[in-house]
Amino acid sequence: MSPLALVSVSDKKNIIPFCKELVEKFNYKILSSGGTAKHLIEAKIPVIKVADFTNSPEILGGRVKTLHPKIHGGILAKRTDEKHKKDIEANDLELIDLVVVNLYPFKKTVEQGSKWEDAIENIDIGGPSMIRSAAKNHEEVSVLVDPNQYQEFLEERKKGALKESYKAKLALEAFQHTADYDTAISNWISKERSLQSCKYIQSYPLIKTLRYGENPHQKAFWYGSSNIGWNSAEQLQGKELSYNNILDLESALSTVLEFGYEEKDEPRKEAHASVILKHNNPCGASISNSASQAFLNALECDSVSAFGGIVAFNSNVDSKTAINLKDIFLECVVAPSFDPEALEILKIKKNLRILKLSKDQLSKKNQTSTKSIMGGLLVQDSDDSKEKTENWISVTKKSPSNQMNLDLNFAWKICKHVKSNAIVIAKDQKTIGIGAGQMNRVGAAKIALDAGGELCSEAVLASDGFFPFADTVELANEYGIKAIIQPGGSLRDQESIDMCNSKGISMVLTQKRHFLH
């Protein structure tokens, strides 16, 4: 008796050659409905229509066609179970051996900004039911949910009876397929109706198994979206990205995005920015009138730490910038575009990873960030809201000069991306000292000020959190700092303000902190 395959697919990629081989080489009969049946018939592939198979017409505008005992009985029946055998005979069930189903394009529909009603109509009901039925009964029935599975199935079929391990793998992929589908629907409803979900559900496909994690003894895997972010970046040269590379690239890019992100042929709205990052902390940053100068300014901050670092640009990388880049050992460079001449210059550094990430591949705002903890996840909004400088308050007798205001704004944007406790010293739109990840604020200030040394004279200082005491201000004065920006909100704010007034230092309170752990 010929085996029976039920075929119902929205994504019709490779379905015709696959079904031809099923029929011609393995003697399958094809059971199908709707658009899939029409598609196969036009290709001269013999098809049994579902309505003829069940003796029941499609109803409710196609909402009900495969939800029928003859379909699900044929999929779910255990071939060797005596009770099932009796039901098979009593109900005249024909057994279905292969289910080839992929689902209505719900994700694509909502990504295109469809109306609520159109999105609802693209929620597949019969498809997931058939997939789940086949996956449950995978010892008897094979289930395919992705065109990329077709060739492997044919190869396995040529070997004879399918192995249990292979059928179990297909079942796993089937349940993951429907779970991903339900996740997309759930998250869409939550977003569209502004409903707080009682469960955090996300689904990401495996992009790549990485060589290892933060250390060689740790396994690591990269999951994510296929059409946005780092997986959509074009790697122009260099070794494969490592776990640590990806973490550092994310931090470097998020920092440089504070200053806009413009591709080669776009009119410039903001300054050229360059950020050098090492171990998830900026070790140099600058904005200037060219990408080349921005990089050189950033490098001056801490050329020692920049060795083996990550560099991000918010504008095109030209040949002049490439010449500067090739003189230092770097792990990765990311930018919205690269001149061909620049890539030719950088070819000499074969292992340097060069990534082109266009503006349309950036993640949208209002994202969430997650951290795994023992027994769960912490989820929060990403700290990417636009800074409202109109809420900033000058609280000292002396107000900052125009140039100092520019430097305060620059230092505040960089400080936001430095691990807490964080202090950033800046002058002339470039960092000259950074103190990161310290257990007390005056300790972070000491590191940043010592790094800047004599250059701290007439510079500005940014702090990601408030000053609990006036000691940081007092230390800053010893190095010649002339303006400070910090959130404020301490019970002892007045002590720091008074200290600034006594030393002739300007202070601005942002009324918004930026801790980063």
C-alpha positions in Angstrom: 0.0 0.0 0.0 1.3 3.4 -1.0 2.3 5.7 1.9 0.3 8.9 2.3 1.7 12.3 2.7 -0.3 15.3 3.9 1.1 18.5 2.3 -0.1 22.0 3.3 2.4 24.8 3.1 2.4 28.6 3.1 6.1 28.7 2.2 6.1 26.8 -1.1 9.9 26.9 -1.6 11.1 23.6 -3.1 7.7 21.9 -2.5 7.2 20.9 -6.2 10.5 19.0 -6.7 10.1 17.5 -3.2 6.6 16.2 -3.9 7.7 14.9 -7.4 10.4 12.8 -5.8 8.0 11.5 -3.1 5.6 10.4 -5.8 8.1 9.1 -8.4 10.8 7.5 -6.2 8.9 6.5 -3.1 5.4 6.0 -4.5 3.7 8.4 -2.0 0.1 9.6 -2.5 -0.3 13.3 -1.8 -3.1 14.7 0.2 -3.5 18.5 0.1 -5.9 21.4 0.2 -6.4 25.0 -0.8 -3.5 26.9 -2.4 -1.0 24.1 -1.9 -3.3 21.6 -3.8 -3.7 24.1 -6.7 0.1 24.7 -6.8 0.8 21.0 -7.0 -1.9 20.3 -9.6 -0.6 23.0 -11.8 2.8 21.2 -11.7 1.1 18.0 -12.8 1.5 16.3 -9.5 -1.4 14.0 -8.6 -3.3 15.3 -5.5 -6.1 14.0 -3.4 -8.0 17.0 -2.1 -8.7 17.1 1.6 -12.4 17.7 1.1 -12.7 14.6 -1.0 -10.6 12.6 1.5 -12.9 13.6 4.4 -16.1 13.9 2.5 -16.5 17.3 4.2 -16.2 20.7 2.4 -14.1 23.5 3.6 -16.2 25.8 5.7 -16.1 29.3 7.4 -14.1 30.8 4.6 -11.4 28.1 4.9 -11.0 28.4 8.7 -12.0 24.7 9.0 -10.7 22.2 6.5 -8.2 19.9 8.1 -9.8 19.8 11.6 -11.5 16.4 11.0 -11.3 12.9 12.6 -10.1 11.4 9.3 -7.2 13.7 9.2 -6.2 13.7 12.9 -7.1 10.0 13.3 -4.9 9.2 10.3 -2.0 11.0 11.9 -2.4 10.0 15.6 -3.3 6.3 15.2 -0.8 3.9 16.7 -0.3 1.2 14.1 0.3 -1.7 16.6 -2.2 -0.7 19.3 -5.1 -3.2 19.3 -7.7 -0.6 20.4 -6.4 1.8 17.8 -6.7 -0.9 15.1 -10.3 -1.4 15.9 -11.0 2.3 15.7 -9.1 2.6 12.5 -11.3 -0.2 11.0 -14.5 1.1 12.5 -14.0 4.7 11.2 -12.4 3.7 7.9 -9.3 5.7 8.6 -6.5 5.9 6.1 -3.1 6.2 7.8 -1.0 9.3 7.1 2.8 8.6 7.2 4.2 12.0 6.5 3.0 15.5 7.4 4.6 18.4 5.5 3.2 21.7 7.0 4.4 25.2 7.6 2.2 27.9 8.9 0.4 31.0 7.8 3.0 33.9 7.6 1.9 35.6 10.8 5.3 37.2 11.6 5.7 38.6 8.1 2.1 39.9 8.3 2.6 41.9 11.5 6.1 43.1 10.5 4.4 44.8 7.6 2.1 46.7 9.9 -1.1 44.9 9.2 -4.5 45.7 10.7 -5.6 43.7 13.8 -8.2 41.8 11.7 -5.7 40.8 9.0 -3.2 39.6 11.6 -5.9 37.6 13.4 -6.8 35.9 10.1 -3.1 34.9 9.7 -3.2 32.9 12.9 -3.0 29.3 11.7 -5.2 26.8 13.6 -5.3 23.6 11.5 -1.6 23.7 10.7 -0.3 23.7 14.3 -2.8 21.0 15.2 -1.5 18.7 12.4 2.1 19.5 13.3 1.6 18.7 17.0 -0.3 15.5 16.2 2.4 14.2 13.9 5.2 15.2 16.4 3.3 13.5 19.2 3.1 10.3 17.1 6.6 10.7 15.7 7.4 7.0 16.1 4.8 6.4 13.4 4.7 9.7 11.5 7.4 12.0 10.1 6.8 15.7 10.2 8.5 18.4 8.2 8.0 22.1 8.9 10.8 23.8 7.0 11.8 23.5 3.3 15.4 23.1 4.5 14.5 19.7 5.9 13.3 18.2 2.5 16.6 17.1 1.1 17.7 15.4 4.3 14.4 13.6 4.6 14.8 12.2 1.0 18.4 11.1 1.8 17.3 9.3 4.9 14.3 7.8 3.1 16.7 6.3 0.5 18.5 4.4 3.2 15.3 2.5 4.1 13.3 2.7 7.3 13.8 6.0 9.1 15.8 5.8 12.4 14.0 6.6 15.6 16.6 9.2 16.5 16.0 11.0 13.2 12.2 11.0 13.7 12.7 12.3 17.3 14.8 15.1 15.9 12.0 16.0 13.5 9.5 16.0 16.4 11.7 18.4 18.4 12.0 20.8 15.4 8.2 20.6 14.9 7.4 21.5 18.5 10.0 24.3 18.4 8.3 25.6 15.2 4.8 25.8 16.8 6.3 27.2 20.1 8.0 30.0 18.1 4.7 30.7 16.2 2.7 30.9 19.4 5.4 33.1 21.0 5.1 35.6 18.1 1.3 35.7 18.5 1.4 36.1 22.2 4.0 38.9 22.1 2.1 40.7 19.3 -1.2 40.7 21.3 0.6 41.9 24.4 2.2 44.8 22.4 -0.9 45.7 20.4 -3.2 45.8 23.3 -0.7 47.1 25.9 -1.2 44.1 28.1 1.4 43.1 30.7 2.3 39.5 30.1 2.4 37.2 33.2 5.0 35.1 31.4 8.2 36.3 29.6 8.3 34.4 26.3 10.9 34.8 23.6 12.0 32.6 20.8 15.2 32.9 18.8 16.7 30.5 16.3 20.2 29.1 16.7 22.5 31.3 14.6 25.8 29.6 15.4 27.6 27.4 17.9 30.6 29.4 19.0 34.0 28.0 19.6 33.6 28.7 23.3 32.3 31.3 25.8 34.1 33.9 27.9 36.7 31.2 28.6 37.7 28.1 26.6 36.1 25.7 29.1 32.7 27.3 28.6 30.3 26.2 25.8 28.6 29.0 24.0 25.7 29.4 21.5 24.5 32.4 19.5 20.8 32.8 19.2 19.0 35.7 17.6 17.0 37.4 14.9 18.0 36.6 11.3 17.0 40.0 9.8 18.3 42.6 12.3 21.4 43.2 14.5 24.7 41.4 14.4 23.5 38.4 12.5 22.5 40.7 9.6 25.9 42.6 9.7 28.2 41.9 6.7 31.5 40.6 7.9 33.9 41.8 5.2 37.0 40.0 6.5 38.6 38.4 9.5 38.2 35.4 11.8 34.8 34.2 13.1 33.3 36.3 15.8 33.8 35.0 19.3 31.5 35.3 22.3 33.6 38.1 23.8 33.7 39.9 20.4 29.9 40.0 20.2 29.5 41.3 23.7 32.1 44.0 23.1 30.7 44.9 19.7 27.3 45.4 21.3 28.7 47.8 23.9 30.8 49.7 21.4 28.0 50.2 19.0 25.5 51.3 21.7 28.0 53.9 22.8 28.7 55.3 19.3 25.0 55.4 18.5 24.7 58.2 21.1 26.1 60.5 18.3 23.9 59.4 15.4 24.7 56.8 12.7 25.0 57.9 9.1 26.1 56.1 6.0 28.5 57.3 3.3 26.0 59.1 1.0 23.9 60.6 3.7 24.2 64.3 4.5 25.9 64.6 7.9 23.7 65.8 10.8 26.1 65.0 13.6 29.8 64.9 14.2 32.0 61.9 13.3 32.3 59.7 16.4 34.7 56.9 17.3 34.6 54.7 20.4 37.4 52.2 21.4 36.2 49.5 23.8 37.9 46.8 25.8 36.3 44.2 28.1 32.9 45.9 27.8 34.1 49.4 28.8 35.0 52.4 26.6 38.7 53.1 26.9 38.5 56.1 24.6 35.9 58.1 22.7 35.8 61.3 20.7 33.7 63.3 18.2 35.4 65.4 15.6 35.2 66.7 12.0 36.4 63.4 10.5 36.3 59.7 11.4 40.1 59.7 11.2 40.6 62.5 13.7 37.9 61.0 16.0 39.8 57.7 16.2 43.1 59.4 16.9 41.6 61.5 19.6 40.0 58.4 21.2 43.2 56.5 21.0 45.1 59.2 22.9 42.9 58.6 26.0 44.4 55.1 26.7 46.4 53.6 23.9 47.6 50.8 26.2 44.1 49.5 26.8 43.1 50.0 23.2 45.5 47.1 22.2 43.3 44.2 21.3 40.2 46.3 21.5 37.0 46.9 19.5 36.5 50.1 17.5 33.1 51.5 16.4 32.4 54.4 14.1 29.1 56.2 13.4 30.2 57.2 9.9 32.0 55.9 6.8 35.6 54.6 7.2 37.8 56.1 4.5 41.4 55.4 3.6 42.9 57.9 5.9 41.1 56.3 8.9 42.2 52.8 7.7 45.8 53.9 7.7 45.5 54.9 11.3 43.6 51.6 12.2 46.3 49.4 10.7 49.0 50.7 13.0 47.5 49.0 16.2 46.3 45.5 17.0 42.5 45.4 17.1 40.0 42.6 17.3 37.1 44.2 15.4 36.0 47.3 13.6 32.3 48.1 12.9 30.9 51.0 10.9 27.9 51.8 8.7 30.1 51.7 5.5 33.7 51.4 4.3 35.4 52.9 1.2 36.9 50.2 -1.1 40.3 51.8 -0.6 40.0 51.5 3.2 39.3 47.8 2.9 42.3 47.3 0.6 44.5 48.9 3.2 43.1 46.8 6.0 43.5 43.5 4.1 47.1 43.4 5.5 45.5 42.6 8.9 44.0 39.3 7.9 42.6 38.4 11.3 41.0 41.8 11.9 37.2 41.3 11.9 35.6 44.1 9.8 31.8 44.4 10.1 29.5 46.6 8.0 26.2 47.2 9.8 23.8 49.4 7.9 21.4 51.8 9.6 18.4 49.7 8.6 19.9 46.7 10.3 19.9 48.4 13.7 17.5 47.3 16.4 14.6 49.6 17.0 14.3 51.7 20.1 12.3 50.6 23.2 14.0 47.2 23.4 14.4 45.2 26.5 17.5 43.9 28.1 17.8 40.7 30.1 20.2 39.1 32.6 20.1 35.5 33.7 20.0 34.8 37.4 19.7 31.6 39.4 16.2 30.3 38.7 15.1 33.0 36.3 15.6 36.2 34.3 15.7 39.9 35.1 14.1 42.0 32.3 14.1 45.7 32.0 13.7 48.4 29.4 16.9 49.3 27.6 18.5 52.6 28.7 18.2 54.1 25.3 15.7 56.9 25.7 16.7 60.3 24.3 18.3 62.6 26.9 16.2 65.7 27.7 18.8 68.4 28.4 16.0 70.9 29.2 15.6 69.0 32.5 19.2 69.7 33.4 19.8 72.2 36.2 22.9 74.4 36.8 23.1 74.5 40.6 26.3 76.5 41.3 27.1 80.2 41.3 29.3 79.7 38.3 27.7 78.4 35.1 29.6 76.3 32.6 30.9 78.0 29.4 29.6 77.1 26.0 32.6 74.8 25.3 32.2 73.2 28.8 28.5 72.6 28.0 29.5 70.7 24.9 32.0 68.7 26.8 29.6 68.0 29.6 27.0 66.7 27.1 29.7 64.5 25.5 31.0 63.1 28.8 27.5 62.4 30.0 26.7 60.3 26.9 29.9 58.3 27.3 29.5 57.8 31.1 26.2 56.2 30.4 28.0 53.2 28.8 30.8 52.8 31.4 30.3 50.2 34.1 29.3 51.6 37.5 30.6 53.2 39.5 31.7 55.3 36.5 33.6 58.6 36.1 34.5 60.1 32.7 36.9 63.1 32.2 36.6 64.9 28.9 37.9 68.0 27.2 37.5 69.3 23.6 35.0 66.5 22.8 37.2 63.6 23.7 37.8 61.4 26.8 41.1 61.9 28.6 40.4 59.6 31.6 37.8 56.9 32.4 37.2 55.1 35.7 35.0 52.1 35.5 33.4 49.4 37.7 34.7 50.6 41.1 33.1 49.8 44.4 33.1 53.5 45.5 32.8 56.7 43.4 35.9 58.5 44.7 37.9 55.4 43.7 36.5 55.6 40.1 37.3 59.3 40.1 40.9 58.7 41.3 41.5 56.2 38.4 40.0 58.6 35.8 41.8 61.6 37.1 45.2 59.8 37.4 44.8 58.6 33.8 44.1 62.1 32.6 46.9 63.7 34.7 47.8 67.2 33.7 45.3 67.2 30.8 42.5 67.3 33.5 43.2 71.0 33.9 40.1 73.0 32.6 38.4 69.6 31.8 34.9 68.4 32.8 33.9 65.4 34.9 30.8 63.2 34.5 29.5 60.7 37.1 26.8 58.1 36.4 25.4 58.4 39.9 25.1 61.1 42.6 27.9 62.1 45.0 27.1 60.9 48.6 29.9 63.1 49.9 31.8 66.1 48.7 35.1 64.1 48.5 34.8 63.5 44.7 34.5 67.2 44.1 37.4 67.9 46.4 39.6 65.4 44.5 38.4 66.8 41.1 39.5 70.3 42.1 43.0 69.0 42.9 43.4 68.0 39.2 41.9 71.3 37.8 38.4 70.1 36.8 36.2 73.1 36.1 32.8 71.6 35.5 30.9 68.5 36.8 27.8 66.8 35.6 26.0 64.2 37.8 22.4 63.1 38.4 21.9 64.7 41.9 19.4 63.2 44.3 21.7 62.6 47.3 20.6 63.8 50.8 24.0 65.6 50.8 23.8 67.3 47.4 24.2 70.6 49.0 27.7 69.6 50.4 28.9 68.9 46.9 27.3 72.1 45.6 29.0 74.2 48.4 32.3 72.5 47.6 32.0 73.5 43.9 31.1 77.0 44.8 34.1 77.3 47.1 36.4 76.0 44.4 34.9 77.9 41.4 33.6 74.7 39.8 30.4 74.6 37.8 27.9 71.8 38.5 25.0 70.6 36.4 22.4 68.1 37.8 20.7 65.9 35.1 18.0 64.5 37.5 18.5 61.1 35.8 21.1 58.5 36.6 22.7 55.9 34.3 23.9 52.9 36.4 25.3 50.1 34.3 26.1 46.7 36.0 
